[in-house]
């Protein structure tokens, strides 16, 4: 059995607690990484199923001072069928950031990419209400 290990010697990213401003928050959610990660995973028939405040970290681009969001912790991810519906019927996620469909968990409900997108919207809303001045 082969195992793969990664050893990080420098800071790889910081929590969303360290947001500088609203512009950085919007870039963290919208820019190439988090939104694209959800989309790209869906294209290869994979759903994250736990998009939450703790699972988005900020990391700095190699060039410049701008920080982008990175979607981490894919432990609850699962594959999808040809219709884009989760192959695993278990309800997963971090409660405050779960989509309304996941929370209602009606009989026969399965997680979809729309639920991950809704969760990302809740992360952005949570950050804007609790971490930014207003």
N, C-alpha and C positions, 0 to 999 in steps of 0.2 A: 504494500500500500504506500503510495506516494502522498506526502503532505506538503502543502505550500504555506510558508510563513512569510510575513512581512514585518520588518523592523523599521519603525519610523524614528529617525534620529533628530529631527527638527519638528517644530510645530507644523502640523499638516493643515489645520484649520481652527477656527474659533466658533464658539456658540453664537447664535443670533442675539444673545444678550449684549454683545459688543457692537451692535449696529451703530453707525455714525449718524445716519440721517435717513429720511424717507426715500431719497434717491437710491441709496445703497439697498434698502429693503426691496424696492421694486426691481432693481437689477438682480438681486439674489433670487427672486422668484421667477422672473421673466426671462432673464438672459439665458444664454446657451445651455447652462448646466442642468438646473432642476427641471424645468419644463421640458427640455430636450431629453433628459433622462427618462422621464415618464413616457414621453412619446416613443423614444427609441426602444425602450423595454416592451412597450405594447406591440410595436412592429415585429418583435421577435417572440410574441406570445407570452409576455411576462408582465405581471402586475406587482407593484410594490406593496400595497395594502396597509401601509403604516406611515403615510406622509404626515409628519407632525413637527412641532417646534424643535424637539430634541434631535430629529433626524435630518435637519438641514443645518449645515455648517458653512461658514464663510471661509474662503481661501483666496489668497492673493494671486493675481495673474503673474506670469513670469516677467512680463514687462509692465511697468506702470504701477500706480498705487491703487487701482480699482480692485475691489474684492467681489467675487462671484459666489453664488450659492452652490453647494454640492449636496446631493441627496445621498444619505448614508443609511446603514442598517437595513439591509435587504433580507433579514432573517425571516420575516413573515411573507415574503414574496411567493408567488406561485405561478404556474403556467396557466394559459387560457386555452379554450377550445377555439374552433374556427370562427365562432361568432364573437370572440373577444370577451367571453365570460369566464370567470375564475374556475379552474378545475377543482379547487378545494372549497367545500361548502362552509367551512368554519368562519365565523365572524372575527376579524382581527382588526387591530388598530389602537390608537390612543384616543380614548373617549372624547375629549374636547374637540378633536380634529376629525372625527369620523363624519362621513357624509350622512345626510338624513336617511337615505335608503339603507345604509349599513346599520344605523342605529335602530331603525324600525324592524329590520331583519324579518320581513314577512316570510311565510313558508315558501321554500323553493328559491329564495333570494341568493344570488351569487354576485360577488364583487365585480365591478367593471372599471375601465379606465376613467370613466366620468366620475366615479367615486374618488379616485386618486386626485383628479383635478379639483374637485370640490374641497378635498382636504387641504390642498395647497392654498386655495382661496382663504380657508379658515386660518391657516398659519399666517398668511399675510395680514389678515384682519386682526388676529391676536397680537402680532408684533406692533402693528400701527396703534392699537389701543393701549398697550401696556408698556412699550419701550420708547415710543417717540413723544416728543413734546406736542401738546395740542391745547 
